[in-house]
Amino acid sequence: INIVQKAVPSKTTLPILEGILFNAKNGKLTLTSTDLELSIETTIDVDVIEQGSLVVSSRIIGEIARKLPDSDVEIEKKENFVHIKSENSQFKILELNQEEFPQLPSVAKEEGFSISCFTLKEMIKQTIFAVSTDEIRPILTGALMEVQENKFTMVALDGFRMAVKSCEILNDNNIKAVIPGKTLLELGKLLDDSEDEVNIFISKNQILFQTEDTTIISRLLEGEFINYNQLIPEEYKIKIRLEREKLLNSCERAALFAKDSNNTIRFEINDDIMNIRSNSESGDAYEELQIIKEGEDLEIAFNPRYFIEALKVINTDEITIEFTTNVSPSIIKTIKDDSFLYLVLPVRRR
């Protein structure tokens, strides 16, 4: 129930979408939910005494399931009601009209590839935070999934920053699709850290993710995604190397005083020191970090959130940051691993 509830809409003009479809046969219970854009189906082993199906309110069945004792549960349909028993507890719930429950979209399993749960979860985690929430450019509310030969790349950008994560896979197809941010967010929550495979299939406007027990089907966003490679600077004038965690902690502290001052923190790069400053009417913050620097000195300002969110998802101890000018995009990269790249625009200082 917890798995399929992720596709149940919180608000809808179609009451049937607030329900979960239960289908019991051949020793399996399949639960299905949909909001017409995202659909989730998951299967568990049960003792089927008599096969059949029913639709019941997600909210009510979810609350009951959370409060039931840790014991066997018996579900039985009689006339228009669903009866639930567990130890000394009994419930009777009105069944919803099963005929109104929509059919799930079908996705042909022809064009696709496989990736481990752990790897896909990491790719989502390292890009999802940069997906746009602004509906003015709907295509940016999703992440680009691009497969070319043996390289799988995921890209998210919102006009202020861009996250690019890639990995190697075994594949024969070239695939390009833009997956809604909501789908990836829920998929990331469902995936575990195992090496079990996720099979991914794509049709014209739908994508299917399939693990051993669960299937997620989502519509794809329509339109042309930005050519992200053109946004990445080909060269830099200044490059620094420093410890990720120390920079993260310094940015978080400096951000405390950035809220009143146009929401910016300043990086002052001089020789082997980078100072981070922020100031406001209520006070100032000053941080000093040891760095290894190539190139000139520089003073540049950023929205601290854009740095903090990226630094939190990077797994390596050390990073490099490449700068061109104080008004050009800067690039964060991980040491000894070129699978992750993060571009962030500076704030023009007044």
DAZI-V770366 format. One record per residue. SS is DSSP state (H for helix, E for strand, - for the rest). OMEGA is omega as a letter, one per 30 degrees, with the letter a starting at -180 (none if undefined). Layout:
# DAZI-V770366
<<SS OMEGA> <SS OMEGA>>
This chain:
# DAZI-V770366
<<- l> <- a> <- a> <H l> <H a> <H l> <H l> <- a> <- l> <- l> <- l> <- l> <- l> <- a> <H a> <H a> <H l> <H a> <E l> <E l> <E l> <E l> <E a> <E l> <E l> <- l> <- a> <E l> <E l> <E l> <E a> <E l> <E l> <E l> <- a> <- l> <- l> <E l> <E l> <E l> <E l> <E a> <E l> <E l> <E l> <- l> <- a> <- l> <- l> <- a> <- a> <E a> <E l> <E l> <E a> <E a> <E a> <H a> <H a> <H a> <H l> <H l> <H l> <H a> <H a> <H a> <H l> <- l> <- a> <- a> <- l> <- l> <- l> <E l> <E a> <E l> <E l> <E a> <- a> <- a> <E l> <E a> <E a> <E l> <E l> <E a> <- a> <- a> <E l> <E l> <E l> <E a> <E l> <E l> <- l> <E a> <- a> <H a> <H a> <H a> <- a> <- l> <- l> <- l> <- l> <- l> <- l> <- a> <- a> <- a> <- a> <E a> <E a> <E l> <E a> <E l> <H a> <H a> <H l> <H l> <H l> <H a> <H l> <H a> <H a> <- l> <- a> <H a> <H a> <H l> <- a> <- l> <- a> <- a> <H l> <H l> <H a> <H a> <H a> <H l> <H l> <E l> <E l> <E l> <E a> <E l> <E l> <E a> <- a> <- a> <E l> <E a> <E l> <E a> <E l> <E l> <E a> <- a> <- l> <- l> <E a> <E l> <E a> <E l> <E a> <E l> <E l> <E l> <- l> <- a> <- l> <- a> <- l> <- a> <E l> <E a> <E l> <E a> <E l> <E l> <H a> <H l> <H a> <H l> <H a> <H l> <H l> <H l> <H a> <H a> <- l> <- a> <- a> <- l> <- l> <- a> <E l> <E l> <E a> <E l> <E a> <E l> <- a> <- a> <- l> <E l> <E a> <E l> <E a> <E l> <- a> <- a> <- a> <E l> <E l> <E l> <E a> <E l> <E l> <E l> <- a> <- l> <- a> <- l> <- a> <- l> <- a> <H a> <H l> <H a> <H a> <- l> <- a> <- a> <- l> <- l> <- a> <E l> <E l> <E l> <E a> <E a> <E a> <H a> <H l> <H l> <H l> <H a> <H l> <H l> <H l> <H l> <H a> <H a> <H l> <- a> <- a> <- a> <- a> <- a> <- l> <- l> <- l> <- l> <E a> <E l> <E l> <E a> <E l> <E a> <- a> <- l> <E l> <E l> <E l> <E a> <E l> <E l> <E a> <E l> <- a> <- l> <E a> <E l> <E l> <E l> <E l> <E a> <E l> <E l> <- l> <E a> <E l> <E l> <- a> <- l> <- a> <E l> <E a> <E a> <E a> <E l> <- a> <H a> <H a> <H l> <H a> <H a> <H l> <H a> <H a> <H a> <H l> <- a> <- a> <- a> <- a> <E l> <E l> <E l> <E a> <E l> <E l> <- l> <- a> <- l> <- a> <- l> <- l> <E a> <E l> <E l> <E l> <E l> <- l> <- a> <E a> <E a> <E a> <E l> <E a> <E l> <E l> <E l> <- l> <- l> <- l> <- a> <- a> <- none>>
